[in-house]
Amino acid sequence: MNSATGYYGVICFENVGLPLKQWAAEDQEFATSIASIVSLILESTERKIAETELRSEKEFSEKLVTSLREGLSVVNLEGVHIKVNPALCEMTGFTEEELVGIKAPFPYWPPEEYDNIYKAFDNPLQSLGVVKHAILMRKNGDRFPCTLSDSVIRNSEGKVMAYFTTINDITIRVKAENILKENIIKSDQRKNTIIELANLIGEDFELSLKKITATAATALNVDLVTIWEYKKEKTELLSKQFYNAISQEYETEGLTIRKNDFPKYFEVFEDRNSINIADVVNNPITKAFSETFFIPFNISSRIDVVIYGRYNNYGIISFESTTPKRVFTNDDESFATSIASIVSLMVESKERTLAENKIAQTNTQLLEANKELSKLRNQLEQENVYLRNELDLVFNYEEMVYGSVEFSNVLNEIEKVAPTKATVLLLGESGTGKELLARALHKTSPRSNKPLIKVNCSAIPRELIESELFGHKKGSFTGAFSDKVGKFELADGGTLFLDEIGELPLDMQPKILRFLQEGEIEVVGGSVSKKIDARIIAATNRNLLEEIEKKQFREDLYFRLNVFPIEVPPLRKRKDDIPLLVEHFVDKFNKAYDKTIKYIPDDAMSQLKAYNWPGNIRELENLIERASILSTSETLNIPGFESSNQITKQRINVVDLSLDSVLRNHILQVLEECQWKISGPKSASDILGLKPSTLRDKMSKLEIKKPKKK
């Protein structure tokens, strides 16, 4: 018997018992007919099964194409649409009937993009699977960005029958990228604004207030900025300085508002240092101002932040917008708080100057204290020389090894803030190099010829921390057998680095706050306050805002420290620096342990770069030190990162870059990317965030010259 696929089998007819039957010709013919009928039944059954399977495969293919979220376009070898899926129709607004049968250019190709799209598909067989970017057009004429990836459909013989392209609408992603770029630019502009305004501290108070209101209005994109001063035991607020960005007009000593008229507004600042209100006309706190102020000036939203004085709150700074339905972000509020902190420092500087003048005229005891301080000056200078020498032995710029853009941006911020007096807060995980950055900041500041004193707030016992920081007098407590100079005094004229500031005991924080506010300390057991001129750099691996919520860190101290925060990236975000750091540490431990390691396996280096590094650079250094000790040949064998193929290796080069060398390399790289354009949009000075004149000075100092054309 035969079936649709070939020979199937045999059908047998048998007679049982005796006598033996002789089959006649008619019997044989009948048996053959039966076999033919069975063969026909088999062929019919197999044909139906094949048709069912073919129909199922076709339905599956149709459902697969229909369910694709990406747009799908299938064209034949003549460039004619033979299939599109619903996703492409929904994406472009065209129906399947409007697209199928159409030859390129297709209706969703913008005319101005024909050349680019034809170029993208110029040689599809060589660009299979390559993702391309293009601009397409919806039926209503709107253009939208997308990615294209093409492939081919072949028959069973491998011959190309058609081409298909998957299309992804990336409008949302592009918008998100643009928003991110805008936020980065805004953040840089605001940091530059803070640096600029921080330099006003100590200058003429009234002129500085005018500068602050105008500059802050531009940076925060608001229309009105007012600095209010508390009067009559905080029952009145006097408009000390008012700036209208729309008319660019200033007013001084103007409006007065009273607590009796607006009690809810005054009361809110008894337990809060700021308010951020999106709908000022209807908010219970500010509603009382609506008829008099907000509606006439079309004010819609507002941020108010407390300005601190030396002893009491000085007043409030207000930022108001007339943009309908504007909502200030957390970044806006943080920037407004930074501006208020700078005004607070200016107020304190003014109050301190007035107090010092009064004390200089009336307090003769201060003169005696100054004489005593002069006697100790030589002793302190000698101690400072010793400390400077000791620190110079520990720190050199060659330890700052990097090549990544992320760490280069951090050094750019260090360079910007170093010449100022601003307090700097270094934020980052343990082992990221915060102490190294603090030393670099000090070395590049005007205080570099004075000591940098480090205090690890987590390493000092709670009962000794006050004595360590502020010093003590002989006999002030049990065991105080002689006078001791505290870290603040040792840092006078220089820089005090408060490492792990988040670990500082809560009862010690007001004393640090007092120094930041008044520039004075009081020695344990002493009776006279001492003036100290020390710049504060603080560092922490904790989230201080969370510590504030837990009542483990004072909010007012946080705002004093957070004048210029710098985020130090962890090693996992500096993957490009890992090979440089490995080379540096190998060279270091080659010298320390008399090794001759010259190579590292490629796959071991790849594993190092793929590792997450929870311990950051400190963990990497410890690992390389252990590997250097264990390695007995010229190849570095890293425990836990063993290589399965020791044949492929890369040579380890000795890293010997000073800070100037690294800075020179970075500037050269940016200049080459900008084709040596120094000023103007997208120039080297624009990318580096420097004035063109400043960049030229640095190029001269670092001996950077444009190469001559060959």
Secondary structure, DSSP 8 states (H G I E B T S, - for coil): -EETTEE---------SSS-----HHHHHHHHHHHHHHHHHHHHHHHHHHHHHHHHHHHHHHHHHHH-SSEEEEEETTSBEEEE-HHHHHHHS--HHHHTT-BSS-TTS-GGGHHHHHHHTSSGGGSTT--EEEEEE-TTS-EEEEEEEEEEEE-TTS-EEEEEEEEEE-HHHHHHHHHHHHHHHHHHHHHHHHHHHHTTTTS-HHHHHHHHHHHHHHHHT-SEEEEEEEETTTTEEEEEEEEETTTTEEEES--EEETTT-HHHHHHTTS-SEEEES-TTT-TTTGGGIIIIIHHHT--EEEEEEEE-SSSEEEEEEEEE-STT----HHHHHHHHHHHHHHHHHHHHHHHHHHHHHHHHH-HHHHHHHHHHHHHHHHHHHHHHHHHHHHHHH--GGG-----HHHHHHHHHHHHHTTS---EEEE--TTS-HHHHHHHHHHTSTTTTS-EEEEETTTS-TTTHHHHHH-B-TTSSTT--S-B--HHHHTTTSEEEEETGGGS-GGGHHHHHHHHHHSEEE-BT-SSEEE---EEEEEESS-HHHHHHTTSS-HHHHHHHTTEEEE---GGG-GGGHHHHHHHHHHHHHHHHT----EEEHHHHHHHHHS--TTHHHHHHHHHHHHHHH--SSB---TT---S--SSEEE-------HHHHHHHHHHHHHHHTTT--SSTTSHHHHHT--HHHHHHHHHHTT-------
